[in-house]
Amino acid sequence: MWEYSGGCAMSGKLSYSQGSLLRLVSAFVASLALLLGLSPGAQAADPETGTLRVSVSAIIDEAYVSVAGTKISVYASPEDETPIVSTTVTSTEDEPSVDFVLPTGFYFVKATPPTTTNWAEMWWYSATSSDEAQSVEVHASDVSDVWFTLAPERRVNGILTDSSGAGVENAMVCLYVWQHTDTGSCSGTQDDGSYEVDGFGSWTSATTYEIVVETAGDATYYLAASGTLSTAAADAAPLDFGSQPIQTRNLQLPESAPRIAEIAGSVLAPTGSALPVDGTQVSVYVDPGASPIQTVTVDESGDFSFIVNPGDYYLRAVPPASSTLISQWYSGAIDVADARVVSLSAYATLHPSFELTLGIELTGTISDSLRNPVEHAQVRLTPVDPSFSGVSSSDTGPDGSYRISDLTDGLQPTTYTVSVYAEGAMYYLHSDGTLAETATDLKQIDLSQVGIHTLDLEIVRPDFTQTPVPTISSDTAVISLGSVLTANVADWTPLQDGFTYQWYRGSAAIDGATAATYDVVAADATHAISVKVTGTRTGYAPATVSSAATEAVAKANMHPVKPTITGEPTVGAKLTATVTGWQPEGVSFSYTWLVNGTPVAGAAGSTYTVLPGDLGKAIAVKVDGTKAGYVDDSATSDSTGVVAAAVATGSVPQLSGTAKVGSRLTATPGLWTPPGVSLTYRWFASNAVISGATASSFVVQPAQLGKTITVEVTGTAVGYATLVKTSAKTAAVTAGTLSAKTPVISGKAKVGSKLTAKAGSWGPTPVTVRYQWYANGKKISKATKSSYKIAKKYRGKKVTVKVTGSKTGYTAVTKTSKATAKVK
């Protein structure tokens, strides 16, 4: 900041002109005359005065009521404590009026209802506070009308708290006309969460309202009938102010309300300036000395907003680099030390604004005589006027650019001298535009005009006269991995202050290789190595000289070690290749598995699962090693013994079904390995093979009656030994059960008629069927065929037939028919 050591003094006083004072006195006299009943028209004859006519009325329940007792006051400014003139309405008419004779000019009028009413005090025009009051102009020899319609004051107050009961500050509580959220009044909450919303007077006769609460992040809540706040507009409940115009409503945010805060502000151009602010970035900081936590670009109106957690923050507005506006910390600070911290509690919204100021900037570049940018130089501005102390400066970046932007701060110098500190030397800008190390004949630059001034400077330095080419030596006869290369540099003329180095692999700079020596690494293999040496001396232009390249770096040899195989050479077993002792470390390995010396397609991992086709063959593994900077190499393991057959595994088969002639027994083999093993079956009756019984199920035959049944499951797979598993024995096979039908007799039950028995179907087939006829339950001799001719002696008796089925291995079954009618 500039400090001003000079001084100046101003003195004087402000006063009314005599004419103005006389008019004011005249106005007072005229108003006094009005109060004494003198004619206002006569008083308004003065060509420098006019009449202010104020009409007052009040409408309650659509009917006029008396406004007597209302005080009308006229002010020169709404901020004045004492009015110019005032009077009290005494008329009981519906719309009484009072006149004031006043000097021409602008005035503010206030109507104060009697204390016996609950009507709202009002300023012209329909304003409930002096901040919103509008002026009325009194014209010479004319009447200016204003009017007031008084109405009961409607007001709501209370405390807004969060779910824990703590007061919520800087939230907005609004009272809207019911279902008209564009008509109403709002008030911000105080530190303790208290609020008071008023301002409802003559401009609305509504008596029903709703309460809406707005918190950070545009969160909106509506007072519901339950007395709680809801986020749903449909839950809003009407409040009746007709009988109770002043109410208290304590409000509590729901527990779900997000505990956030909002910063919603604007960036303004300087007063009277049309400079655009678009492109300005506003940042939020927790620590102004650290990086911002959020940055936004203002919109076309200059507005911006952030959602943040509760806490303390700093704000900064930064115009675009091309702008002549200067950066600013909130509020109004140029220097970060003067920045104002803002504290935000949960749910609060802050509305900061920045009014940017115009700045003076000096920008440009610093380069050497070869047009190379000069980095880390410092450009300094020194005021020519000795009344100002202090120097403004800026360091150059990688492109040699600088920017001095703190040249606007109240009283300031307008002319400066320029100096540049670079590489240990101080250079001064001379009147001829050149930089030299002598501080004489200095050029003065004028920075009195607001805007961006550009000044490009060139440091002209002499060159070295002799720069011998460096050579490279190696500590090994052949340059390879691990060799140490040394850059050999003879002294330059004039003698250098020092050298810097940069080693190259081919044409590419090697990252970090900036010493006088270099250790060759694997990545250098097959590449030539060179070095560039840069010499420096204060006051001289740096110079860079390149060495000749070395021969290509040779690849080194590996020291392979034969791998070993672990695991049993058995079909299905996993073999593992182990590699240890290879040099150098860090070699990458690939694997090829060999069966009787032949590579196995696809077997390229460090493990190998022995295949059935490998049975009787030997297995080995070949390992190939690669590493950058080394010659590829390989090694093959010793072969295993010949691969042996594996042993399959299987479960004891389980039998299901009943050991009974004619029933089906089913064998369940259980779990067998390897997958895909082939299973065959053989069934046995009391240890004797049942011919042809080779399926997984078997129907018990009569020949097995009385014998026990077993099944033998045999598993076979290529490369595996055959495995046989036998089930447990069943119980002895029991006789089967025939299926039978009840026979049916056809024919007439009449002496001499023939009756025929239909046996129906019997199973399992074939079944031998025998017949026996009966008369009244007694066996008829020799009646053993499927038909019977009724003899005379059986007249009056009922005939039945019994059918007996038999089959080897099955229990015989007899079925009796239904009896016929009595034989006629």
C-alpha positions, 0 to 999 in steps of 0.5 A: 500500500502507498503511504502519503506523506504530504497533506491538505486541508479543507474547511467550510460549512453547509447552510440553507440559503436565505430564500430557502429559510424564508420559504420554510418560515412562510410554510410554518406560518401558512400551516399555523394559519390553516390550523387557526381556520384561515383560508388555505387558498389565500395562503397559497397565493404565494407563487413559491408555495403550493398546497399538499392535501392529505385525505384519510379514510378507513374501511372495516367490514366494507363500511367507512369508520371514523378516522378522527384522532389520526395524526398527519405529519409532513417531513423533509426526509423520512429519516428526520425525527421531527416533522416540518408540520403535523396536525390531527384529524378532527372530522368524523366524515367518511373521507376527511382531508387536511391541507398544508401550504408548503414551499415548492419541493419534495416531502414525505407524509406519514399517517399515525392512527389513534392508539385506541385502534389496531390500525397500521401506521403508514407512510405515503405511498402504502409503506409501513416503514420509512425505508419504503416511503415515497416523496410527493412533490408540491408545485407552485400555486397548485394542489398536490393530493395524497390519500391514506386508507387505514386498515387493521395492522396484521402481524405475526411473530415468534421464534424459529428453531431447529429440531434440537430447539436452537434458534435459527438465524438468517432464515426467511419467514413470510406471511402470504395472503392465503393461496396468493404467494405473490402477495405478502411480506417477509422478515429475516430471523434474528440471532436467537431465531426470533422474527416479526412479520408485519406491513399489512395495511390498507393495500389488502383487506384479506384476513386469511394468510399462510406462513411459509419458511425459507432456509438455505438452499431454497428449502421451503416449509409450510405451516400445517394445521398440526402446527408443524412445518411441512415440505409439501405445499399441499399441507399449508393451512390457512391462518385467520387474522380477522379476529386476532390481527396480531398473533404469535407462532413459534415454528420448528424445522423438521429433523430432516431439514438439511443442516446447510448454509447458503451464500447468495450474493452479487458482484457489481460494477463500479458505480456509474460504470458500464463495465461488465462483471461476467467472467468474474469468479467468486471463491469461498475460503476456510483459510484465506492463505490456502486454496478455496474450497469452492469457486463459481463464475457469476451469471450474466446478472453478476449473481452467484451462490454457494451451498456450504456447511455451517462455519466461518468463511472468507469470500473473494471476487476475482475479475477476468485477467483481461479486465481493468477491475481489481480483485476484492475480498469481502467486504471491500478489502484489497489486501487479504489481511483486511478480509472480513470473516463471515459466520454462517449457522445452519439453515442461514443464508448470507447475501453479500455483495461486491462492488468492484473498483477500477484498477491500474495494471502494468503487464509485460514480459522479460526476455534475454537477447535470444528472446528466451523468457527469463523466469524468476525475475522480479519487476519493480516499480518505484514512485518518482515522487519521494512523498510515496514510499514502497515498491510494487513488484511481480515475479515472472513466470515460466513464460517470462510474464509479469503482472503488477495489479495493486496500483489502485489504493486511494492517493497514489503516485502516477509516474514510476521508474522500472527495475528488474532483478534477475539472476543476481543482478539489478537492471534499470530501465534507461530513457532509451528503453534499454535495461542496464546495470547503472542507475542513471538516466532512468526512464519515467513511465506514466501510469495515471490512466485507469487500465492495463499498461504493457511494458515488454523488456529485454535483458541484453547480456554478453556471451561467453567467448569460449565454450569447449565441447564436453566429453563423456568417459565410462568406468567400463570398457563396454558401456552397459547396465551399471556403467558410470558415465562422467561429463568432462568439461573444461573451463569456459572463457570468461570463467563460469560461475557453474555448470548444470547438466542434462543427460539424454537417451537418444534425443529424449532428456532423461528425467532426473539425470542432472548431475555430472555423472550418470549411472546407466540403467536398463532402459538405456540399452540399445540407445546412445547417451549424450549430455548437454552442459549449460554454463552460467555467469552473472551478467552473461547470457547462459550457454548450452553445449552438447557432447558427442553421443556414446556408442549404443548401450549394450544389453547385459547377460542374465544368469538363468537357473534350471526351474524345478517341478513340484507335485506328483506326476499323476493324471489330474494332479497339479504340477507347479514350476518354481524359479529361484536364483535367476539374476538379475532380480525383477526378471519376467518369466513365461512358461512352456510345459513339455510332454515327452519333449513336445510343447503343450498348446495353451499350457503357458502358466506356472502350473499345469494339470496333468491330462489323461493323454499324458499317461505313461509320458514324462513332463518338463517345463521350459522357463523364458526370462526377459528384462529390459536391458538384458539379453533374453534367456531360458532354462528347462527343468528335469523331466518328471517320472512317467505319468501314473494313472490316477484312482477314480473315486466313487460312492457306494451305490444306493438302491431304491424300490421294494425287493418284490417280484415285479417291482423296479429297483433303481441304483443311484451311483452317488458322486464319482470323479473325475468328471465324465467318468463312465459308469456301468451296472451289473445286478446280482441275486444272492451273489449270482449275476443276473444275465442281461441286468446291466441298466441303472434299474432292474425289474425283479423277476420270479427267478429272484424270489427269496433271494437278495439283490445287489448292484455293482457299479463300475467306473472307468476313465482314461488315465484312471484305474477302474473302480468298482463299488457294490451296494448293500443287499436288499431283503429277500425278494418276496412274491409279487402281487397280481392285479385283478378284476372282479369277474362279470357274468353275462347271460339269462339266469334260466334253466338251460341257459348259458352263463359266461364269465368275463375275467377282465384284465390281470397282470402282469401278463401272462397270468393263468386264470381258472374258473369255478361256478357256484349255486347259492355259494356251493361249488357246482361240480365240474363247472370249471370253464369260463361258461356254464349251462344252468342245470334244472336242479338249480332252479330258484338259486343264485349263481356266482363264479370265482376266478383265480389268477396265478403266476410263478413268483406271485401270490395267487388271487381269487375274485368272486363275481356278483350273484345272478338273479334267482334261476327261473 
